[in-house]
């Protein structure tokens, strides 16, 4: 397999996770890392035996021996760094969400189209066994005409920083734009959009909350000004609808996984945090039937019999395989852009207290990007 030479921009929590994943992917070669924290960048480079270290991403982009960069920064830094990388003739893999707003995400997609370079967004749920199985069942017509889907995400009490995990950058609009909807919801909404074959949204309504008790010292230190719970309802063209419930923190003992329903059958996916099984629900001979699948056995067969099955093992496996020319890149940038459009629509609907039209939302979306 052809070696893909990569530069990593940002070596915080996400950057370290990406580096760990690359270490097990044949063909991925990390040439350089960059972080404004030079000491940490040097420490990470030594751990992973990476030869070049930078504190200014612009200097990293000058290297002509780097084919692609991986942007592992907070949301509002995504657009300027990604666009600069694309214009420097690099392919770009960017951490989710695509950006802080639809406006900035659209700028990224436009830049990729203009430069002819690949833009890939980290959407981990697309590569799960249950997603691949659900996509197969839908394409084989087992659900019939699909008309509604539900996007669910649950944490009992898992707000970043204030509940012990992650940094305070996740909890402030100036770096993250939003909370649970942007941090976790992107995975589940994107998964539903992918399975629904990227329908076009027309109207969006929503409400966001921050109501649960919080350690007062952590609240003050974090500057926590984003939502812990987001609710939404989306109307698409051709009569399809999607409802959304995404919780960082909520007084419930659990929540069912996302689901899709059609005229001939329905699917319920496992809970993203706790796991579980993919189940199929239909009627046979006028008898209601609930069934499940042996996804481990299916996954084994896929990897044994299908060419390039490994290219769909993870977002990073897919990225490397696409750059090697083994598979076509999934439309993750387009999926992520529509996901951001829906998220921004929920925030605008909450602010106005009414349903919003997508055409108006696109017109009003503004940049929140910050240049490092």
N, C-alpha and C positions, 0 to 999 in steps of 0.2 A: 504494500500500500504506500502511496506517495506521502511523504512527510508534510504536514501542515505546520508552518512556523508561526507562532502566536505570541502576541504581547498582551499582558494582563494589566488593566488600568483599575486600580483599587484592590488592596489586599486586606480589607477588613473581614468581617464574618463571612460575607458572601464570596469574596475573592478567594479566601482560603478554601471554602467549600468547592469552588470551581477548580482550583489547583489540585485538590485531592482527587477529584473526579477525572481530570485529564491524565493523572498519573497511571490510570488503568486502561486508557484508550490507546490502542496501537495507532500510530500515525500522528499523534498530537505531540508537538515539540514546543515547549515554552522557552522562548528566546529572551524575553525581558519582562520585568514587572515595574509598575509605577505606582507611587502613592505619595501624598504630600507629607506623610510621616516617613521620612527617610530611614530612620532607624528600624522601624517595623518592616519596611520594604526590604532592607538589607537582610534582616533576620529571616524573613520568608524566603528570599532568594537563596540563602545558604541552606535552608532546610530542604528545598526542592532542587538544589543544584542548578539554579538559573543564573546564567553568566552576566546579565546586564540589569542594572537598577537605575531608575529615574525618579525624580520628584516632580517633574513637569511632563505631562502627557504629550505636549507638543514635540518635545525632544524625542520621545519614543516613536512618534509617528513619522519622524524623519528617516527612520531606518528602512532601507529598501530590501532588507532580507526578511521582513515580517509581512506575511500575506494577510493575516487577520488579527483583529484585536477583540478582546473580551472586556466589555464595560461593566464593572462591578461596583457601581456608585449608587448613591441615593437618588431617588426618583427625579428630582428637579435638576440634576446634573446630566441626565441621560442624553437629552437632545443636543446640547452644544458639543459634547465630547464625541457622540456618535456621528454627528454631521461633519465635524472636523476630520474624523477618521475616514469616513466615506470619501471626502474630498481629497484625502491624502492617498487615495487608491487602495484602501484596505477594506476587506469584508468585515462586517461587524456582528458580533454576538452580544446582545445586551440583556442584562438582568431584567426581570419583570418589575413593575409594569413598563410598558413601552416608554412612558414619560409621565410628567405630572398632569398634563392636560391633553385633550384631543388635538388642539392646535399644535403643540410641540411634537406629538406623535406623528401627525400628518407631515410636518416638516421633515422628520426622519425618513418616512416612507418615500416622500418626494425626492429627497436627496439620494436615496438608494436607487430609485428609478432613473434619475438623471445621470448618475455616475456608472450605472450598470453593475454595481456591486451588490453582494448578498447582504440582507439585513435579517437577522434571526433573533427572535425574542424567546427567552427562557419561559416555557409553559410546560412544566413538568407533567401535568396531568394527561397531556396528549399521548404520552408514551407508556402509560400504565396498561397492564394486561386487560383490565376491564374496559378501558376506552377502546382499545383495538378490537376487542370482541364485540362491543356495542356497535362500533362503526360497521363491522362486517354484517351483523344482524340487520341493521338499518338498510345497508346497501342491498341486502338480499330480500328486502321487502317484508321482513317478519313483523314490523310494526305497522305496516300499511301507511296511511296518510297521517303524518305527525302533525299534531295541532297544539300541544302544550309541553313545556318542560319546566323543571324546578331546579334552581341552583342553590344548594345548601352548603354552609360551612360552619363548623362548630368548634369553639374552645370554651371550656367551663369558666376558667379565669386565666386567660393567657395574654393580657395586654402587655406589649413590649415594655421593658424597663420597670414600670410600676408594679408588675406582678413577678418580676425577677429575671425575665429572659429578654435578651436583645438590648439595644441602646436607645437613648432618648430621641435620637434622630428619627425613629419610626413614629414618634408621637407628636410631631410638630408639622404644621402645614407648610412652613417655610422650607423644609427639606423633603417631606413625604407627600404633601398635598392632602392626603386623607389617611384614614386609619384602617379598620378591618376590611373595608370594601376594596381598598387599593392593595393592601398587604396580602390578604388571603383570597378575597373574592375574585381576583383576577384569575386564579387557577380554576375555580369552579365555573365562572361565567364563560371563560375561554373554552373549557371542555364542552359545555353545552352548545356554544356557537359552532364549534368544530363538528359535533355530532349532528347538529341541525343543518349543516352545509352552508354556514355563514349567511343566514337570512338578513335582510335589510331592516333595521329598526325604524319605526315611524314616530312613535310617541312613548314617553317614559314618565313614570311617576315614582316617588320614593320618599322615604323618611329615614333620618339617621338619629342616633341617640348616644348620649354619654350620661348615664344615670346611676350606675353602681358606685358603691363606696370605693374610695381610693386612699392609699396611704398619703396623708397631707404633705409630708416632706418630699416623697417621691413625685407627687403631683407638681409641687412648686419647682423642684429641680428639673423636671422633664419639660415643663411648659406644655403639658398635655392639652392640646386643643383640637383633637380629631375624634372621630366616632369610634365607639366600641361595638356598636350594633348598627347594621344597615339593612333596610328593607326596600324592595323595589318591584316594579311591575313594568314589563316591556311589551309593547305591541309591535309586531313585525308585519311586513308585507305578506300577502297570501294568508292572512288570518292566524298566523302562529303567535303564541304568547309565551312569556317566560316570567316566572316569579322568583324573587331572590330573597334569601335570608342569610346574612353573613355576620357571625358573632365572634369577636375576640373574647367577650366576657358576657355571660348571661346566666340567670338563675334557672337552669334546666339541667336535668341529669343526662342529657344527650339529645341528638337530633338525627333523623334518618338521612341517608345519603341523597344525592341529587337523583332526579328521575326524568324520564321522557315517556310520554304517552301518545299512542296513535290509534287508528281505527281498528287495527287487528291485534295489537299487543302493546305492552308497556315494559320498560326497563327501570329497575332501581339499582343505582350504583352504590358501592361500599362507601361508608363514611371516610372522608379524607384522612382524618386523624386516627381513628380506631380500626379502620379496615373493615373486613367482612366479605360478603359475597355479592357477585352480580346476579340479580334474579330477573327472570322473565315471566310475564303474566299474560295469559291469553285464554281463549275458550276453545275447547276441542270437543266436538260431538255434543254441543250444548252443555258442556261441563267446564266450570272454571278451573284453570290449571295455573299453579305457581311452581316454577322450576328454577334450578340453579345449574351452574356450569363448572366443569373441571378445567379451570383456566391454566393451571400448572401443566397439565398434560397437553393442552392446546399450545401453550408457549413452547414446550419441548419440541413438539412436531414442527411448529413454525420455524424454529431455529435449525432443525435437522433437514427440513425439506425445502424451505424457501430461501432463495438467493437474497443476500443482504438483509436478512432478518435482524441482524445485530445493529443495523443502522437506525432502528427504532427502539433501542433499549433505553435510551435516555435522550434528553435534549442535546447534550454534548456529543453523544455518539452520533446523533443525527446530523449535527453541525459538521463534524469532521467528515462523515461519509458524503455529505452533499458537496463539500469543498473538494473532496477527492474525485467527484464526478460519478460516484457509485449510485446515488439516488437523487431525485429531484427534491429540493428543499420544500417542506410543507409551508403553507402560507401563514406562518406564525406572525409576521409583521401585520398582515391584514386582520388576523384574528385578534391580536393584541390591540390594534387601533380601534376596532369595533367594541372591544371590551372597555377601553378607556372612554369611548363615547357614551356607553351605557352608564358607567360609573359617574361621569361628569353630569349626565342627565339626572341621576338620582340626587346628587348634591344640589343642582339647580332647582329641581322640583321641591326639595326640602326647604330651600331658602325662600321660594315663592309660595309654597303651600298649595301648589296646583300641578297638574300634568303639564309637561312641556313637549313641544314639537321638535323633532330632531333637526329639521332644517334650520330652525331658529337657534338651536343649541350650537350647531356647527358654525353659524355666523357669529355667535357671541363668544365662542371659546377663545381664550387668550393665553399667552405664554406665561409660564411660571419658572422658566428655566434659569439656572444660575451657572455662570461660568467659573470654573475652578481658578 
